[in-house]
Amino acid sequence: MITGELKAQIDKVWEAFWTGGLSNPLTVIEQMTYLLFIRRLDELHTQKESKANLLKIPIEDPIYLESEYELRWSHFKNMDPEVMHRLFTKDKGVFDFLRNAGNRSAAFSKFMKGATFMIPTPRLLAQVVDMLSKIDMADRDTKGDVYEYLLGKIATAGQNGQFRTPRHIISMMVEMVQPQLDDVICDPSCGTAGFLTAAGEYIRKHYQTELYSEEHKKHFQEKMFMGMEFDPTMIRIGGMNLILHGIENPQLIDVDALSEANTSFSEKASLVLANPPFKGSLDSDAVDGKILAVVDSKKTELLFLGLILKGLKLGGRAAVIVPDGVLFGSSKAHQQIRTEIVDRQKLEAVISMPSGVFKPYAGVSTAIMIFTKTNSGGTDKVWFYDMQADGYSLDDKRQPIEANDSADIIARFHALDQEHGRSRTDKSFMVPVKEIQDNKYDLSINRYKEVVYEEKTYEKPTEIIKQIEALDAERAALLNQLKTLLV
């Protein structure tokens, strides 16, 4: 668990970055990410050294050659700041090594292609290296929490409407879909890989013993987690997030997920967890024809739903955050994707979330759709939940509060057979598929929720006038009494 002291150190270094001229939060996190990669390479090489010494054999697939000893974290971390900074910036120095390490070893070094060193001063570099050296990297929870704390400092939305999904919302979705040990879990717009890391933590918690098996361990480390992202910076940040959460070789692919170039995501995933970008618009020429066959649109929020259906295996499940417009939009494309999910797949649940969930990044109203790919229908009744609180205030400050529907949502979703008798005035209830079809596949909860209005009765106007007259008489009497006191 990250301590207050460690948070204070990170905040101090963060302020130093800003003072040094690096004001973009993503740039700051990216530079720290590079240093964490460098430290991880040194740790892996140390493990190889220990194994070789124990077995009295040469080091297998060494990361560092003997001539590169000075490039190791354990060596340069105690250097004079000026000397250390020169070691980072010179030809065949630390950064050149970092960019090329993937050609020799360490599967995750592939994320470092195009990395650029931007720490401007020796003093700042020494300060950051010193802070990172104090983190107990042997503790997966600590280093994961440290990185999550860093990611929490991203306070700007992306150009296409991307913003970081709150961790408690991610956790709720993961608890609802309950990832399995044999799943292939994908986020086609992975960003910082929050969904994938949370799914990984769920697997570790619930399948701790099974992960000792070489077969399950190999699947967990190499095949279970898949993500797409077209921003190389986000690929590096997401990759580091997964590595610090104990997933050494995630399948993160640098590709535009909606394009034909995305050949790796076709009927491969058994579980999709995603918060795709909203409000984007693409020309049809840039979109894979197989996606357009499912939903003919330019809107990214609709296209990503088509992509998810394309990428899921038969029987695969998805939990996806969508803007409310997807639920009730009247355009042909909106109705097309809803018809596809309701009639040809199995729509299980729609959880309507309050509009403040994504503040201060955005005030958009959103919902979570949970469905299974069947290609043969199966939607019988759809479970709706009107989420009114998520444990935080719904203003820009997002302060913790007591009200929180998350636990109730999880519990009720896993006991849907007990939801059939619920009234439409309750927070959650079932709606038959025929009623949804008759309403042009409208999936907004307000279409089906019943509101009970409390009847209020008021006195007759004549009685109210009498009361006013009585008050006037009382006021006049008091005024006359005051006058007599002044005479």
C-alpha positions in Angstrom: 0.0 0.0 0.0 1.3 3.4 -0.9 2.1 5.6 2.1 1.6 9.2 2.7 5.3 9.8 2.7 5.8 8.1 -0.7 2.9 10.2 -2.1 4.6 13.3 -0.8 7.8 12.3 -2.6 6.0 11.7 -5.8 4.2 15.0 -5.5 7.5 16.7 -5.0 9.1 15.2 -8.0 5.9 16.0 -10.0 6.2 19.6 -9.1 9.9 19.5 -10.0 9.0 18.3 -13.5 6.5 21.2 -13.9 9.1 23.7 -12.7 11.6 22.2 -15.1 9.3 23.0 -18.0 7.5 19.6 -18.5 3.8 20.6 -18.0 2.1 17.8 -19.9 1.0 15.1 -17.4 1.4 12.3 -20.0 5.0 13.5 -20.7 5.9 13.4 -17.0 4.4 9.9 -16.6 6.1 8.7 -19.7 9.6 9.9 -18.5 9.0 8.2 -15.2 7.9 5.1 -17.1 11.2 5.0 -19.0 13.1 5.0 -15.7 10.9 2.2 -14.3 11.6 0.2 -17.5 15.4 0.7 -16.9 15.1 -0.4 -13.3 13.1 -3.4 -14.3 15.7 -4.5 -16.9 18.4 -4.3 -14.2 16.3 -6.5 -11.9 15.7 -9.1 -14.5 19.4 -9.2 -15.3 20.2 -9.6 -11.6 17.8 -12.5 -11.4 19.6 -14.2 -14.4 22.9 -13.5 -12.7 21.8 -15.2 -9.5 20.5 -18.2 -11.3 23.7 -18.6 -13.3 25.9 -18.3 -10.2 23.7 -20.8 -8.3 24.0 -23.4 -11.2 27.6 -22.5 -12.1 26.6 -21.8 -15.7 26.9 -18.8 -18.1 24.1 -16.3 -17.9 21.2 -17.3 -20.2 20.1 -14.6 -22.6 21.9 -11.7 -20.7 20.2 -8.3 -20.9 23.4 -6.4 -20.3 26.8 -7.3 -21.7 29.9 -6.9 -19.5 30.8 -3.7 -21.4 27.4 -2.2 -20.5 27.7 -2.5 -16.7 27.6 1.3 -16.2 24.2 1.4 -18.0 22.6 -0.6 -15.2 20.3 1.1 -12.6 22.2 -0.4 -9.7 25.4 1.3 -11.0 24.4 4.7 -12.1 21.8 5.5 -9.4 24.6 6.6 -7.1 26.5 8.7 -9.7 27.0 12.4 -9.5 24.0 14.1 -11.2 26.1 15.6 -14.0 27.8 12.3 -14.8 24.5 10.5 -14.7 22.7 12.9 -17.0 25.6 12.6 -19.6 25.3 8.8 -19.4 21.7 9.1 -20.3 22.1 11.4 -23.3 25.4 10.2 -24.9 25.5 7.8 -27.9 25.3 4.2 -26.7 24.2 5.5 -23.4 21.3 4.5 -21.1 18.6 5.7 -23.5 20.1 4.2 -26.6 20.3 0.9 -24.7 16.7 1.2 -23.6 15.5 1.7 -27.2 17.4 -1.3 -28.5 17.1 -3.7 -25.5 14.2 -5.4 -27.2 16.4 -6.7 -29.9 18.3 -8.8 -27.3 15.9 -9.7 -24.5 13.0 -8.7 -22.3 9.7 -9.1 -24.2 8.2 -5.8 -22.9 11.1 -3.7 -24.3 9.2 -3.7 -27.6 7.1 -0.9 -26.1 10.1 1.4 -26.0 10.3 2.0 -29.8 10.6 5.7 -30.4 11.2 6.6 -26.8 12.7 10.1 -26.3 14.5 11.3 -23.2 13.2 14.7 -22.1 14.4 15.2 -18.5 16.1 18.6 -18.9 18.5 18.9 -15.9 20.9 16.6 -14.0 19.3 17.7 -10.7 15.8 16.6 -11.7 17.1 13.3 -13.1 18.9 12.5 -9.9 15.8 13.5 -7.8 13.6 11.2 -9.8 16.0 8.3 -9.8 16.4 8.7 -6.0 12.7 8.7 -5.4 12.1 5.6 -7.6 15.0 3.8 -5.9 13.1 4.0 -2.6 10.1 2.1 -3.9 10.0 -1.6 -2.9 9.8 -3.0 -6.4 9.6 -6.6 -4.9 6.1 -5.8 -3.7 3.7 -6.0 -6.6 0.9 -4.2 -4.7 3.2 -1.3 -3.8 4.6 -0.7 -7.2 1.2 -1.1 -8.8 -0.3 1.4 -6.3 2.6 3.9 -7.0 1.9 3.8 -10.8 -1.9 4.0 -10.2 -1.2 7.1 -8.1 0.8 8.6 -11.0 -1.9 7.8 -13.5 -4.4 9.5 -11.2 -2.7 12.7 -12.0 -3.8 12.6 -15.6 -6.4 15.4 -15.5 -6.9 16.2 -19.2 -9.1 14.5 -21.7 -7.8 13.2 -25.0 -8.6 14.7 -28.4 -11.1 12.0 -29.2 -12.9 12.2 -25.9 -10.8 9.6 -24.1 -10.4 10.0 -20.4 -9.3 7.7 -17.6 -12.0 5.5 -16.3 -12.3 5.7 -12.4 -10.7 2.7 -10.8 -13.8 1.9 -8.7 -16.0 1.8 -11.8 -13.5 -0.6 -13.4 -13.5 -2.8 -10.3 -17.3 -2.9 -10.3 -17.4 -4.0 -13.9 -14.7 -6.7 -13.3 -16.6 -8.0 -10.3 -19.8 -8.2 -12.4 -18.3 -10.2 -15.2 -15.9 -12.3 -13.0 -13.0 -13.1 -15.4 -12.1 -16.8 -15.6 -8.7 -18.5 -15.6 -9.0 -19.5 -19.3 -10.3 -16.2 -20.5 -8.6 -14.1 -23.2 -9.4 -10.6 -22.0 -9.3 -7.6 -24.4 -9.7 -3.9 -24.2 -9.7 -2.5 -27.8 -9.1 1.1 -26.6 -6.8 0.2 -23.7 -5.3 3.6 -22.8 -3.4 3.1 -19.5 -4.7 -0.5 -19.3 -6.8 0.0 -16.2 -9.3 -2.7 -17.2 -6.6 -5.2 -17.9 -4.7 -4.6 -14.7 -7.9 -4.9 -12.7 -8.9 -8.1 -14.4 -5.4 -9.4 -13.7 -5.7 -8.6 -10.0 -9.1 -10.4 -9.9 -7.5 -13.5 -11.4 -4.7 -13.5 -8.9 -7.1 -13.1 -6.0 -9.5 -15.9 -7.0 -7.1 -18.3 -8.7 -4.0 -18.0 -6.6 -3.3 -21.7 -6.3 -4.1 -22.5 -9.9 -1.5 -19.9 -11.1 1.3 -22.1 -9.7 0.6 -24.4 -12.7 3.1 -23.7 -15.5 0.2 -24.0 -18.1 -2.0 -21.4 -16.3 1.0 -19.2 -15.5 2.1 -19.1 -19.1 -1.4 -18.3 -20.3 -1.7 -15.5 -17.7 1.7 -14.0 -18.6 1.5 -14.3 -22.4 -2.0 -14.8 -23.8 -4.6 -13.7 -21.4 -4.4 -9.9 -21.8 -4.8 -8.1 -25.1 -5.1 -4.4 -25.8 -5.1 -2.1 -28.8 -4.0 1.6 -28.8 -2.8 3.8 -31.6 -0.9 6.2 -29.4 2.6 4.9 -28.7 2.9 7.0 -25.5 -0.2 5.2 -24.1 1.1 1.8 -25.2 4.2 2.4 -23.1 2.3 3.7 -20.1 -0.2 0.9 -20.4 2.6 -1.7 -20.8 4.4 -0.4 -17.7 1.1 -0.5 -15.7 0.6 -4.1 -16.6 4.3 -5.0 -15.8 4.1 -3.3 -12.4 1.0 -5.4 -11.7 2.9 -8.6 -12.5 2.0 -9.2 -16.1 5.4 -9.3 -17.9 4.4 -9.9 -21.5 0.9 -8.4 -22.3 -0.2 -8.4 -25.9 -0.5 -4.7 -26.5 -0.7 -3.8 -30.1 0.1 -0.4 -31.6 -2.7 -0.1 -34.1 -5.9 1.8 -34.9 -8.4 -0.7 -33.6 -11.1 0.3 -36.1 -8.9 0.0 -39.2 -8.4 -3.1 -41.4 -4.8 -3.2 -40.1 -6.2 -4.6 -36.8 -6.0 -8.2 -37.9 -5.2 -9.5 -34.4 -8.7 -8.9 -33.0 -11.1 -11.2 -34.7 -13.1 -13.8 -32.7 -10.2 -14.1 -30.3 -11.5 -12.6 -27.0 -13.7 -14.4 -24.6 -14.1 -11.3 -22.5 -14.1 -7.6 -23.5 -13.9 -4.8 -20.9 -13.8 -1.3 -22.4 -14.6 2.4 -22.2 -14.2 3.3 -25.9 -13.7 6.9 -27.0 -16.9 9.0 -27.4 -17.7 11.9 -29.8 -15.2 10.8 -32.4 -16.0 10.7 -36.1 -14.3 8.7 -38.8 -14.5 8.5 -42.5 -15.8 5.2 -43.7 -12.6 4.7 -45.7 -10.6 4.5 -42.5 -12.9 1.8 -41.0 -12.7 -2.0 -41.4 -15.5 -3.1 -43.8 -16.4 -6.0 -41.4 -17.3 -3.4 -38.8 -19.3 -1.3 -41.2 -21.3 -4.4 -42.1 -22.4 -4.6 -38.5 -23.0 -0.8 -38.0 -22.8 1.7 -40.9 -21.8 4.8 -39.0 -19.0 7.4 -38.6 -19.5 7.6 -34.8 -16.7 5.9 -32.8 -19.0 4.9 -29.9 -21.1 2.8 -32.4 -18.1 1.6 -34.4 -16.4 0.2 -31.3 -19.5 -1.8 -30.4 -19.3 -3.3 -33.9 -15.6 -4.0 -33.4 -16.3 -5.7 -30.1 -18.8 -8.0 -31.7 -16.3 -8.8 -34.4 -13.5 -9.5 -31.8 -15.5 -11.7 -29.4 -15.5 -15.5 -29.7 -18.9 -17.2 -29.9 -20.0 -17.2 -26.3 -17.7 -14.4 -25.4 -18.9 -11.7 -23.0 -18.6 -7.9 -23.0 -19.0 -5.1 -20.4 -18.8 -1.8 -22.2 -19.3 1.9 -21.1 -21.3 3.8 -23.7 -22.7 7.4 -23.7 -26.4 7.6 -23.2 -27.0 8.6 -26.8 -26.1 5.0 -27.8 -29.1 3.8 -25.8 -31.8 6.0 -27.4 -30.4 7.6 -30.5 -32.9 7.6 -33.3 -30.5 7.5 -36.3 -30.5 4.4 -38.5 -27.0 3.4 -37.2 -28.1 3.7 -33.5 -31.1 1.5 -34.1 -29.0 -0.9 -36.2 -26.4 -1.6 -33.5 -29.1 -1.9 -30.8 -31.1 -4.3 -32.9 -28.0 -6.4 -33.5 -27.2 -6.7 -29.8 -30.8 -7.3 -28.7 -32.0 -9.6 -31.6 -28.8 -11.4 -32.7 -26.9 -11.5 -29.5 -27.9 -11.7 -25.8 -28.2 -8.4 -24.0 -28.2 -9.0 -20.3 -28.0 -5.7 -18.5 -28.0 -1.9 -18.8 -26.7 0.0 -15.8 -27.4 3.7 -16.0 -24.7 5.8 -14.3 -25.0 9.4 -12.9 -23.5 12.1 -15.1 -20.9 13.1 -12.5 -19.1 9.8 -12.6 -16.4 11.1 -15.0 -16.0 14.5 -13.5 -13.8 16.6 -13.5 -12.8 15.2 -17.0 -16.3 15.2 -18.5 -20.0 15.5 -17.4 -21.4 13.2 -20.0 -24.1 10.7 -18.9 -23.1 7.1 -19.5 -24.2 3.5 -19.0 -22.7 0.1 -18.9 -23.9 -2.5 -21.4 -23.3 -6.2 -20.6 -23.9 -8.7 -23.4 -22.9 -12.1 -24.8 -22.1 -12.9 -28.4 -24.3 -15.7 -29.6 -25.1 -14.8 -33.3 -28.4 -16.5 -32.7 -30.2 -14.3 -30.2 -31.1 -15.2 -26.7 -32.3 -11.9 -25.2 -35.3 -12.7 -23.1 -35.4 -10.0 -20.4 -33.0 -7.1 -19.9 -32.0 -6.1 -16.4 -31.9 -2.3 -15.8 -30.4 -0.6 -12.9 -30.7 3.1 -12.0 -27.3 3.9 -10.4 -27.7 7.0 -8.3 -24.4 7.1 -6.3 -20.9 5.6 -6.7 -19.4 6.5 -3.4 -18.2 10.0 -4.4 -19.8 13.4 -4.8 -21.0 14.1 -8.3 -19.3 17.5 -8.6 -15.8 18.4 -9.8 -14.3 17.7 -6.4 -15.5 14.0 -6.2 -15.1 13.8 -2.5 -15.9 10.4 -0.8 -19.5 10.0 0.4 -21.4 7.2 2.2 -24.0 6.6 -0.6 -22.8 3.9 -3.0 -24.8 1.6 -5.2 -21.8 -0.5 -6.5 -22.1 -3.4 -4.0 -25.9 -3.6 -4.6 -25.4 -3.6 -8.4 -22.8 -6.5 -8.2 -25.0 -8.5 -5.8 -28.2 -8.1 -7.8 -26.5 -8.8 -11.1 -25.3 -12.2 -9.7 -28.9 -13.0 -8.5 -31.0 -12.0 -11.6 -33.4 -14.8 -10.9 -34.6 -12.8 -7.9 -35.1 -9.6 -9.8 -38.2 -10.7 -11.8 -40.7 -9.5 -9.3 -39.2 -6.1 -8.8 -41.4 -3.0 -9.4 -40.6 -0.5 -12.1 -40.4 2.1 -9.3 -37.4 0.3 -7.8 -33.7 1.0 -8.6 -33.5 -2.2 -10.6 -36.1 -4.2 -12.6 -36.5 -6.5 -15.6 -38.0 -5.5 -19.0 -39.2 -8.2 -21.5 -37.5 -8.1 -24.9 -40.8 -7.7 -26.7 -41.4 -4.4 -24.9 -38.0 -3.2 -25.9 -38.6 -4.2 -29.5 -42.0 -2.4 -29.5 -40.1 0.8 -28.3 -37.8 0.8 -31.3 -35.0 -0.9 -29.2 -34.8 2.1 -26.9 -32.5 1.1 -24.0 -32.7 4.2 -21.8 -34.0 3.4 -18.4 -36.3 6.4 -18.3 -38.4 4.7 -21.1 -39.3 1.9 -18.7 -38.9 3.3 -15.2 -42.1 4.3 -13.4 -42.1 7.4 -11.2 -44.5 7.7 -8.4 -45.6 11.3 -7.8 -46.6 12.2 -4.3 -50.0 14.0 -4.3 -50.0 17.2 -2.4 -53.2 18.9 -1.1 -53.5 22.6 -0.5 -56.1 24.6 1.3 -58.9 26.4 -0.6 -58.0 29.9 -1.7 -60.7 31.3 0.5 -59.1 29.8 3.6 -55.7 31.1 2.5 -57.2 34.6 2.1 -58.7 34.4 5.6 -55.3 33.5 7.1 -53.7 36.5 5.3 -56.4 38.8 6.6 -55.8 37.5 10.2 -52.1 38.1 9.8 -52.7 41.6 8.5 -55.0 42.4 11.5 -52.4 41.1 13.9 -49.7 43.2 12.2 -51.9 46.3 12.4 -52.6 45.8 16.1 -48.9 45.5 16.9 -48.2 48.6 14.9 -50.8 50.6 16.8 -49.3 49.3 20.1 -45.9 50.5 19.0 -47.3 53.9 18.2 -48.8 54.4 21.7 -45.4 53.6 23.2 -43.8 56.4 21.3 -46.3 59.1 22.3 
